[in-house]
Amino acid sequence: MTALMDITPVLPHTGTGPTVLVVDDDETVRDLVTFKLQMAGFRTITAADGCTALTLVAESRPDLVVLDIAMPGMDGLSVCYRMHADPATAAIPVIMLSGMATDTDIDLAFVSGAEEYLSKPVNPGELVRRVSWLLPPRH
């Protein structure tokens, strides 16, 4: 008898809703967040590190960024701070997504410019609710 595997299809990064940049160095988390957002009607683009995220923000102008804090190289706090220091990208909302959830970590996220903060492991339904609250999908 063979075991059944849960195979999640990879959806294209196009759709009719607003574009969300998902930034996380953990591929599994990145894929889960991307899949859930696509199923909710959002378009997604992804990055695995902070430097790539800043490049994509400048080039693609996403409508919202879901951003991990702890990443190698440039962390999410630095990315968020730099985004909000640049008048061209300052209005793009950021949802911080992190395994670090002390009061200090949460305060630092908001000081850097984040609009929302979610702890890992993230509840996918809560993530979609928060994104939808900040950016209702267009149909």
C-alpha positions as a Markdown table, in Angstrom:
| # | Residue | x | y | z |
|---|---|---|---|---|
| 1 | Met | 0.0 | 0.0 | 0.0 |
| 2 | Thr | 1.4 | 3.4 | -0.9 |
| 3 | Ala | 1.1 | 6.4 | 1.2 |
| 4 | Leu | -0.9 | 9.4 | -0.2 |
| 5 | Met | 1.1 | 12.6 | -0.5 |
| 6 | Asp | -0.3 | 16.0 | -0.1 |
| 7 | Ile | 0.8 | 17.7 | -3.3 |
| 8 | Thr | 0.1 | 21.4 | -3.4 |
| 9 | Pro | -0.1 | 22.8 | -6.9 |
| 10 | Val | 2.1 | 25.7 | -7.8 |
| 11 | Leu | -0.1 | 28.5 | -9.0 |
| 12 | Pro | 1.1 | 31.3 | -11.3 |
| 13 | His | 2.0 | 34.5 | -9.7 |
| 14 | Thr | -0.7 | 36.4 | -11.7 |
| 15 | Gly | -4.2 | 37.1 | -10.9 |
| 16 | Thr | -6.7 | 40.0 | -10.6 |
| 17 | Gly | -6.0 | 41.2 | -7.1 |
| 18 | Pro | -3.4 | 43.5 | -5.6 |
| 19 | Thr | 0.2 | 42.3 | -5.6 |
| 20 | Val | 1.8 | 41.1 | -2.4 |
| 21 | Leu | 5.6 | 40.6 | -2.1 |
| 22 | Val | 6.3 | 37.6 | 0.2 |
| 23 | Val | 9.8 | 37.7 | 1.8 |
| 24 | Asp | 11.1 | 34.8 | 3.9 |
| 25 | Asp | 14.3 | 32.9 | 3.8 |
| 26 | Asp | 12.4 | 29.7 | 4.7 |
| 27 | Glu | 11.1 | 28.3 | 1.4 |
| 28 | Thr | 8.4 | 26.3 | 3.1 |
| 29 | Val | 7.0 | 29.3 | 4.8 |
| 30 | Arg | 7.3 | 31.4 | 1.7 |
| 31 | Asp | 5.5 | 28.8 | -0.4 |
| 32 | Leu | 2.7 | 28.4 | 2.2 |
| 33 | Val | 2.1 | 32.1 | 2.5 |
| 34 | Thr | 2.2 | 32.6 | -1.3 |
| 35 | Phe | -0.3 | 29.7 | -1.9 |
| 36 | Lys | -2.7 | 31.0 | 0.7 |
| 37 | Leu | -2.6 | 34.6 | -0.7 |
| 38 | Gln | -3.1 | 33.4 | -4.3 |
| 39 | Met | -6.1 | 31.3 | -3.2 |
| 40 | Ala | -7.5 | 34.4 | -1.7 |
| 41 | Gly | -7.2 | 36.3 | -5.0 |
| 42 | Phe | -3.9 | 38.2 | -4.5 |
| 43 | Arg | -1.1 | 38.2 | -7.0 |
| 44 | Thr | 2.3 | 37.4 | -5.4 |
| 45 | Ile | 6.0 | 37.8 | -6.0 |
| 46 | Thr | 8.6 | 36.3 | -3.7 |
| 47 | Ala | 12.1 | 37.0 | -2.3 |
| 48 | Ala | 14.3 | 34.9 | -0.1 |
| 49 | Asp | 16.4 | 37.8 | 1.4 |
| 50 | Gly | 16.3 | 41.4 | 2.3 |
| 51 | Cys | 18.4 | 42.8 | -0.6 |
| 52 | Thr | 16.3 | 41.0 | -3.2 |
| 53 | Ala | 13.2 | 42.3 | -1.4 |
| 54 | Leu | 14.3 | 45.9 | -1.6 |
| 55 | Thr | 15.1 | 45.5 | -5.3 |
| 56 | Leu | 11.7 | 44.0 | -6.0 |
| 57 | Val | 10.0 | 46.8 | -4.0 |
| 58 | Ala | 11.7 | 49.4 | -6.1 |
| 59 | Glu | 11.1 | 47.7 | -9.4 |
| 60 | Ser | 7.7 | 46.1 | -8.9 |
| 61 | Arg | 6.0 | 48.5 | -6.5 |
| 62 | Pro | 3.9 | 45.8 | -4.8 |
| 63 | Asp | 0.7 | 46.8 | -3.0 |
| 64 | Leu | 1.8 | 45.2 | 0.3 |
| 65 | Val | 4.8 | 43.3 | 1.7 |
| 66 | Val | 4.7 | 40.3 | 4.0 |
| 67 | Leu | 8.2 | 40.3 | 5.6 |
| 68 | Asp | 10.1 | 37.9 | 7.8 |
| 69 | Ile | 12.3 | 39.6 | 10.4 |
| 70 | Ala | 15.1 | 37.1 | 10.9 |
| 71 | Met | 16.9 | 36.6 | 7.5 |
| 72 | Pro | 20.6 | 36.3 | 6.6 |
| 73 | Gly | 22.2 | 39.5 | 5.4 |
| 74 | Met | 19.7 | 42.3 | 5.6 |
| 75 | Asp | 17.0 | 41.5 | 8.2 |
| 76 | Gly | 13.3 | 42.5 | 7.8 |
| 77 | Leu | 13.5 | 45.4 | 10.2 |
| 78 | Ser | 16.2 | 47.0 | 8.0 |
| 79 | Val | 14.2 | 46.3 | 4.9 |
| 80 | Cys | 11.0 | 47.9 | 6.4 |
| 81 | Tyr | 13.0 | 50.9 | 7.7 |
| 82 | Arg | 14.6 | 51.5 | 4.3 |
| 83 | Met | 11.2 | 51.1 | 2.5 |
| 84 | His | 9.6 | 53.7 | 4.8 |
| 85 | Ala | 12.6 | 56.1 | 4.5 |
| 86 | Asp | 12.2 | 56.2 | 0.7 |
| 87 | Pro | 9.3 | 58.5 | -0.3 |
| 88 | Ala | 8.7 | 56.3 | -3.4 |
| 89 | Thr | 8.0 | 53.2 | -1.3 |
| 90 | Ala | 7.0 | 54.7 | 2.1 |
| 91 | Ala | 3.3 | 54.2 | 1.6 |
| 92 | Ile | 3.6 | 50.4 | 0.9 |
| 93 | Pro | 2.1 | 48.6 | 4.0 |
| 94 | Val | 4.2 | 45.9 | 5.6 |
| 95 | Ile | 3.1 | 42.9 | 7.7 |
| 96 | Met | 5.9 | 41.5 | 9.7 |
| 97 | Leu | 5.9 | 37.7 | 10.1 |
| 98 | Ser | 8.4 | 36.3 | 12.7 |
| 99 | Gly | 9.1 | 33.6 | 15.1 |
| 100 | Met | 10.4 | 36.3 | 17.5 |
| 101 | Ala | 7.4 | 37.6 | 19.5 |
| 102 | Thr | 8.7 | 39.3 | 22.6 |
| 103 | Asp | 7.3 | 42.8 | 23.3 |
| 104 | Thr | 10.6 | 44.2 | 22.2 |
| 105 | Asp | 10.5 | 42.4 | 18.9 |
| 106 | Ile | 7.0 | 43.6 | 18.2 |
| 107 | Asp | 7.8 | 47.2 | 19.2 |
| 108 | Leu | 10.9 | 47.2 | 16.9 |
| 109 | Ala | 8.7 | 46.0 | 14.0 |
| 110 | Phe | 6.3 | 48.9 | 14.5 |
| 111 | Val | 9.1 | 51.4 | 15.0 |
| 112 | Ser | 10.6 | 50.3 | 11.7 |
| 113 | Gly | 7.3 | 51.1 | 10.0 |
| 114 | Ala | 5.3 | 47.9 | 10.0 |
| 115 | Glu | 1.5 | 48.1 | 10.0 |
| 116 | Glu | 0.9 | 44.6 | 11.3 |
| 117 | Tyr | 2.8 | 41.9 | 13.1 |
| 118 | Leu | 2.1 | 38.1 | 13.0 |
| 119 | Ser | 3.9 | 35.4 | 14.9 |
| 120 | Lys | 5.1 | 32.2 | 13.4 |
| 121 | Pro | 3.8 | 29.6 | 13.1 |
| 122 | Val | 1.3 | 31.8 | 11.2 |
| 123 | Asn | -2.4 | 31.0 | 11.0 |
| 124 | Pro | -3.0 | 31.2 | 7.2 |
| 125 | Gly | -6.6 | 32.4 | 7.8 |
| 126 | Glu | -5.4 | 35.2 | 10.1 |
| 127 | Leu | -2.7 | 36.2 | 7.5 |
| 128 | Val | -5.3 | 36.5 | 4.7 |
| 129 | Arg | -7.6 | 38.5 | 7.0 |
| 130 | Arg | -4.9 | 40.9 | 7.8 |
| 131 | Val | -3.8 | 41.3 | 4.2 |
| 132 | Ser | -7.4 | 41.7 | 3.1 |
| 133 | Trp | -8.0 | 44.3 | 5.8 |
| 134 | Leu | -5.1 | 46.3 | 4.5 |
| 135 | Leu | -5.7 | 45.6 | 0.8 |
| 136 | Pro | -9.1 | 44.2 | -0.2 |
| 137 | Pro | -8.8 | 42.1 | -3.3 |
| 138 | Arg | -10.2 | 43.5 | -6.5 |
| 139 | His | -12.6 | 41.3 | -8.4 |
